[in-house]
Amino acid sequence: MSAEVWLPIPPEEIEGLPAGPRYLFWDGGADGDQPFPGDPARCAVYVVPYMKGLSVRVGPLPHLTNVRVVQTLTAGVDDITARLSDIPPGVRLCNARGVHETSTAELALTLTLAALRGIPEFVRAQRQERWAGGFHPSLADKSVLIVGYGSIGAAIEDRLVPFEVARVARVARSGRTVARGPVHPITDVPSLLPHADVVILCTPLTEDTRGLVDADFLARMKDGALLVNVARGAVVDTKALLAELERGRITAALDVTDPEPLPPGHPLWQAPGVLISPHVGGPSSAFLPRAKRLIADQLTRFVNHEPLRNVILTTGPETAGATGR
């Protein structure tokens, strides 16, 4: 009996899929009510639908009793790791490293430039047919701090360098040295914040990074600094950020918020000095070709019993639910 693979992209649209598995298309449907494409107990690889509601993404997990690989199409996997008890032991959870770097880095740079150069004000003035000149900061000669220096952080730095920034400081969970220089451990953040004109967040959401940007973090940022968040909304304490925005001491450009989606009437919508985009760092024309290449490569590795890419963790007995799966 062939192993089954559930794909959120029609298999005929993915070049390079290896022979052997039976490929079934399932993305949850437009309303999240699409029936499972087959017997969940026969699914060996589950590729999680992209840009679907949480109930769609995690809904199959308790039913995939023989799954061996869960492959997300997102860089963050916090929605899946929060439900490890629904996944049998021995399952490899893989993220989409290599898929979103280009698109997310582009948006991080876009938000940074738009916020610094006053683009939101120009848009409002255009709607009013008002010629509103003025002086705005440039990204050139600024000191930038990247918090979360993985593949996305490195891609952001690649795009910052041509803009003649004065300095890029890099922070990751642990310190190391890369081709461009030192990467500071997360414990160095308090000493780095006072020197940064722009702070870009691209760290994954974990128990260590949840609420990382709290009142103390924000208080250490220099007056007039810009906070850019392309990570996860919960990395930032929204109440603390609102307090600083209301004071006018810092500005922010946010692709992610907490809560998300940001509901109508939330004070963050009208806070001074904030630019908000609706979590669009990943979904762009750059996504689909890279996602297809990742899927084909991972499944080729799976069929040939080769090491998979981007393995975040392998579930163990301690993560299984009460059923012992």
Secondary structure, 3 states (H helix, E strand, C coil): CCCEEEECCCHHHCCCCCCCCEEEECCCCCCCCCCCCCCHHHEEEEECCCCCCHHHHHCCHHHCCCCCEEECCCCCCHHHHCCHHHCCCCCEEECCCCCCHHHHHHHHHHHHHHHHHCHHHHHHHHHCCCCCCCCCCCCCCCEEEEECCCHHHHHHHHHHHHHCCCEEEEEECCCEEECCEEEEEHHHHHHHHHHCCEEEECCCCCCCCCCCECHHHHHHCCCCCEEEECCCHHHECHHHHHHHHHHCCCEEEECCCCCCCCCCCCHHHHCCCEEECCCCCCCCCCHHHHHHHHHHHHHHHHHCCCCCCCEEEECCHHHCCCCCC
